[in-house]
Amino acid sequence: MDGEEREVGPVTFSEDLSTVSFTEGGTLCFQPEALIEHHTNLLLVRSDYLHWFGTYTGTLPGGIELNGAPGVRERHDALW
């Protein structure tokens, strides 16, 4: 912010990963547009990988507004 790097505090993700809330205030909402999905089941090794491309809209800590900022989110569940 204002040319300075700042680290944000802990964040909270919604269960479906559609929102990110910051302890300092502000929330981002994610609108998915494309999905890469991969599933592997080799009995002893299983993996479900979902990677979305889309846009974020909302407010970052410090009052910075985002409107349609490109970004990604992913979920990876694995059993080894």
C-alpha positions in Angstrom: 0.0 0.0 0.0 1.4 3.4 -1.0 4.5 1.7 -2.4 5.1 -0.4 0.7 4.8 -4.1 1.2 2.5 -5.2 4.0 1.9 -8.6 5.4 -1.7 -9.5 6.1 -2.8 -11.3 9.3 -4.6 -14.6 9.4 -7.4 -15.2 6.9 -10.6 -17.3 7.0 -11.7 -19.3 3.9 -15.4 -20.3 3.4 -15.9 -24.1 3.2 -16.6 -23.8 -0.6 -13.6 -21.4 -1.0 -15.8 -18.7 -2.5 -14.8 -16.1 0.0 -11.7 -15.0 1.9 -12.1 -12.8 5.0 -9.3 -10.9 6.6 -8.9 -10.3 10.4 -8.0 -6.7 9.7 -11.3 -6.2 7.8 -12.2 -6.8 4.2 -13.5 -9.8 2.2 -12.8 -11.1 -1.3 -15.4 -13.1 -3.3 -14.2 -15.5 -6.0 -16.2 -16.0 -9.3 -14.9 -19.1 -11.0 -14.6 -19.1 -14.8 -12.7 -22.3 -15.7 -11.8 -25.5 -14.0 -8.9 -28.0 -14.2 -9.9 -31.2 -12.5 -7.9 -34.4 -12.0 -8.9 -37.6 -10.0 -6.6 -40.5 -9.3 -7.6 -43.7 -7.5 -4.9 -46.4 -7.2 -6.4 -48.0 -4.1 -3.6 -47.1 -1.7 -3.0 -43.7 -3.3 -6.0 -41.4 -4.1 -6.1 -37.8 -5.1 -8.8 -35.3 -6.0 -7.4 -32.0 -7.4 -9.6 -29.0 -8.4 -8.0 -25.8 -9.7 -10.2 -22.9 -10.7 -9.3 -19.8 -12.7 -11.5 -16.8 -12.2 -11.8 -13.3 -10.7 -11.8 -11.7 -7.2 -14.0 -8.8 -6.2 -14.1 -7.1 -2.8 -12.0 -5.2 -0.3 -8.5 -5.9 0.9 -7.2 -4.8 4.3 -6.5 -1.0 4.2 -9.6 -0.4 2.1 -8.2 -1.4 -1.3 -11.0 -2.3 -3.7 -10.7 -5.1 -6.2 -13.1 -5.4 -9.1 -12.6 -8.4 -11.4 -9.0 -9.1 -10.4 -7.8 -12.3 -12.1 -6.8 -15.1 -9.7 -6.9 -18.8 -8.9 -8.0 -21.1 -6.1 -7.5 -24.8 -5.6 -8.6 -27.8 -3.5 -6.4 -30.9 -3.2 -7.5 -33.9 -1.1 -5.0 -36.8 -1.1 -4.6 -40.1 0.7 -1.1 -41.6 0.5 
